[in-house]
Amino acid sequence: MWEEGMVDFEWMTYEAAANDPRLRDMLQQAIQQKRRDTEAIATVLVPEEIRTKDVSSFDKIVDLITAIDSAYLVRTLVNDFGWSYDDYETWLATMLERLILAEGR
């Protein structure tokens, strides 16, 4: 998804929303929808018995996933620091595993 232009689209949307209250509201709604979608996926992929004890609640797990899979972070790593999209995907998978899953999984 990021490689298909979503990074630039989201980035432009964030920039435009800074000056347009209607767009800012739409963007907030989109962020909340992304969070709900992430929550639905995490419910299936990260059942309670395999969650790390380091994250105090399921809501925080959802927040972390939503935050680190963001256009801002992808754009920074790929465009500014020269990472490939494959580098980002590998890092994301590793970080999610470390943040969310209990050891030994």
C-alpha positions in Angstrom: 0.0 0.0 0.0 2.7 2.5 0.9 4.7 1.8 -2.3 1.6 2.4 -4.4 1.5 6.1 -3.5 -0.3 6.1 -0.1 2.6 7.8 1.6 2.5 10.8 -0.6 -1.3 10.9 -0.6 -1.5 10.8 3.2 1.4 13.3 3.5 -0.4 15.8 1.2 -3.6 15.3 3.1 -1.9 16.1 6.4 -0.4 19.2 5.0 -3.7 20.4 3.4 -5.6 19.6 6.7 -3.5 22.1 8.5 -5.3 24.9 6.7 -8.7 23.4 6.1 -11.0 22.6 9.1 -13.3 20.4 7.0 -10.4 18.4 5.7 -8.9 18.2 9.3 -12.2 16.7 10.5 -12.2 14.2 7.6 -8.6 13.3 8.4 -9.5 12.7 12.1 -12.4 10.4 11.0 -10.0 8.5 8.7 -7.5 8.1 11.5 -10.2 6.8 13.9 -11.4 4.4 11.1 -7.8 3.1 10.6 -7.6 2.6 14.4 -10.9 0.6 14.4 -9.6 -1.5 11.5 -6.4 -2.1 13.3 -8.3 -3.1 16.4 -10.3 -5.7 14.5 -7.2 -7.2 12.9 -5.3 -7.2 16.2 -8.2 -8.9 18.0 -7.7 -11.9 15.7 -3.9 -11.8 15.3 -2.9 -11.0 18.8 -5.1 -12.9 21.2 -4.7 -12.1 24.9 -2.7 -15.3 25.7 0.2 -14.3 23.4 0.4 -10.6 24.3 3.4 -9.3 26.2 2.9 -8.1 29.7 5.0 -4.9 28.9 2.0 -3.3 27.2 -0.6 -2.5 29.8 -3.7 -2.7 27.7 -5.1 -3.9 24.4 -5.9 -0.3 23.5 -2.2 0.6 23.8 -1.3 -2.3 21.5 -3.8 -0.9 18.9 -2.3 2.6 19.4 1.2 1.3 18.9 0.3 -0.6 15.7 -1.6 2.4 14.3 1.2 4.8 15.2 4.2 2.9 13.7 2.3 2.0 10.5 1.9 5.7 9.6 2.7 7.7 6.5 4.8 10.1 8.5 7.1 7.3 9.7 7.3 5.5 6.4 8.0 8.8 4.5 10.7 9.7 7.0 12.5 6.3 6.8 12.1 5.9 3.1 12.4 9.4 1.7 14.6 11.1 4.3 16.8 8.2 5.5 17.0 6.1 2.3 15.4 2.9 3.6 13.7 0.7 1.1 10.0 -0.3 1.6 11.3 -3.9 2.3 13.6 -2.5 5.0 10.5 -0.7 6.6 8.4 -3.8 6.4 11.1 -6.0 8.0 11.6 -3.4 10.7 7.8 -3.1 11.3 7.3 -6.8 11.7 10.3 -7.0 14.1 9.0 -4.1 16.2 5.5 -5.4 16.3 6.7 -8.8 17.4 8.9 -7.2 20.2 6.3 -4.8 21.4 3.3 -7.1 21.3 4.1 -10.7 21.6 5.1 -12.5 24.8 8.6 -14.0 24.8 8.9 -17.5 23.6 6.4 -17.0 20.8 
